[in-house]
Amino acid sequence: MIIQYILLGVLAPIMLNLMHLIVGLYVVTQRGNLISLGFTGIGMLTKSIAMLFLTWLGVGYLDLDFRIYIPLLTFFWFFTHVVEAFVIQHYMNQNGSEYIKSVIHNFNKTAGV
């Protein structure tokens, strides 16, 4: 019984966000930042559908205790989602044009950051 909580509450959201991160890295490095923003918007929709499916599978179909399962699922989904956001942002900043980088640098100098 505990293996179901680990598989669906911990490993499933980690694998979901890992697959999304791999595709997101491909998109941002090979297709550019603008396409990556579009992919991020679509990714929000697909990950939301996957979370609804995992919730239904765990609580509705496998009768897992929602007081244990839902906090596990949402914590690991949110944590890996934040990690994914920082990784994608790093690659987007590396992929930016020199003009945008100089504008940001000049703004930071004038703002005293």
C-alpha positions in Angstrom: 0.0 0.0 0.0 2.8 2.5 0.8 4.4 1.8 -2.5 1.4 3.3 -4.2 1.9 6.6 -2.3 5.5 6.7 -3.3 4.9 5.8 -6.9 2.0 8.2 -7.5 2.6 10.9 -4.9 6.4 11.2 -5.2 7.8 9.6 -8.4 4.9 10.5 -10.8 5.1 14.3 -10.4 8.9 14.2 -10.4 8.9 12.2 -13.7 6.2 14.4 -15.1 8.2 17.6 -14.5 11.5 15.9 -15.6 10.0 15.0 -18.9 8.7 18.5 -19.3 12.1 19.9 -18.3 13.9 17.9 -21.0 11.5 19.0 -23.7 11.6 22.6 -22.4 15.4 22.6 -22.6 15.3 21.4 -26.1 12.7 24.0 -27.1 14.6 26.9 -25.4 18.0 25.9 -26.8 17.0 24.9 -30.3 13.9 27.0 -31.0 14.5 30.2 -29.0 12.9 32.1 -26.1 9.7 33.1 -27.8 8.7 29.5 -28.7 9.8 28.5 -25.2 7.3 30.9 -23.7 4.5 29.3 -25.8 5.6 25.9 -24.8 5.5 27.0 -21.1 1.9 28.1 -21.6 0.9 24.8 -23.2 2.9 23.0 -20.5 0.9 24.6 -17.8 -2.3 23.2 -19.4 -0.8 19.7 -19.9 0.7 19.5 -16.4 -2.7 20.6 -14.9 -4.5 17.9 -16.7 -1.9 15.4 -15.5 -2.3 16.5 -11.9 -6.1 16.1 -12.2 -5.5 12.6 -13.7 -3.1 11.6 -10.9 -5.5 13.0 -8.3 -8.4 10.9 -9.8 -6.2 7.8 -10.1 -4.9 8.0 -6.5 -8.1 9.1 -4.7 -10.9 7.9 -7.0 -9.6 4.7 -8.5 -7.0 3.4 -6.0 -8.8 4.7 -2.9 -5.7 6.2 -1.4 -6.2 8.4 1.7 -6.5 11.9 0.3 -5.1 13.4 3.6 -1.7 11.7 2.8 -1.8 11.5 -1.0 -2.7 15.0 -2.0 -0.1 16.8 0.1 2.6 14.4 -1.2 1.5 14.9 -4.8 1.2 18.7 -4.6 4.5 19.2 -2.6 6.6 17.2 -5.1 4.9 18.7 -8.1 5.4 22.2 -6.8 9.0 21.7 -5.7 10.0 20.2 -9.1 8.0 22.8 -10.9 10.0 25.6 -9.2 13.3 23.8 -10.0 12.2 23.5 -13.6 11.4 27.2 -13.7 14.8 28.3 -12.5 16.6 25.9 -14.9 14.6 27.1 -17.9 15.1 30.8 -16.9 18.8 30.2 -16.7 18.9 28.9 -20.3 16.6 31.6 -21.5 19.0 34.2 -20.1 21.9 32.6 -21.8 19.9 32.5 -25.1 19.0 36.2 -25.1 20.2 38.7 -27.6 23.1 41.0 -26.8 20.8 44.1 -27.1 18.4 42.8 -24.4 21.4 41.9 -22.2 22.8 45.4 -22.5 19.4 47.0 -21.7 19.1 44.9 -18.6 22.7 45.7 -17.6 22.2 49.4 -18.1 18.9 49.3 -16.1 20.6 47.5 -13.2 23.4 50.1 -13.2 21.0 53.1 -13.1 18.7 51.4 -10.5 21.8 50.7 -8.3 21.3 46.9 -8.2 
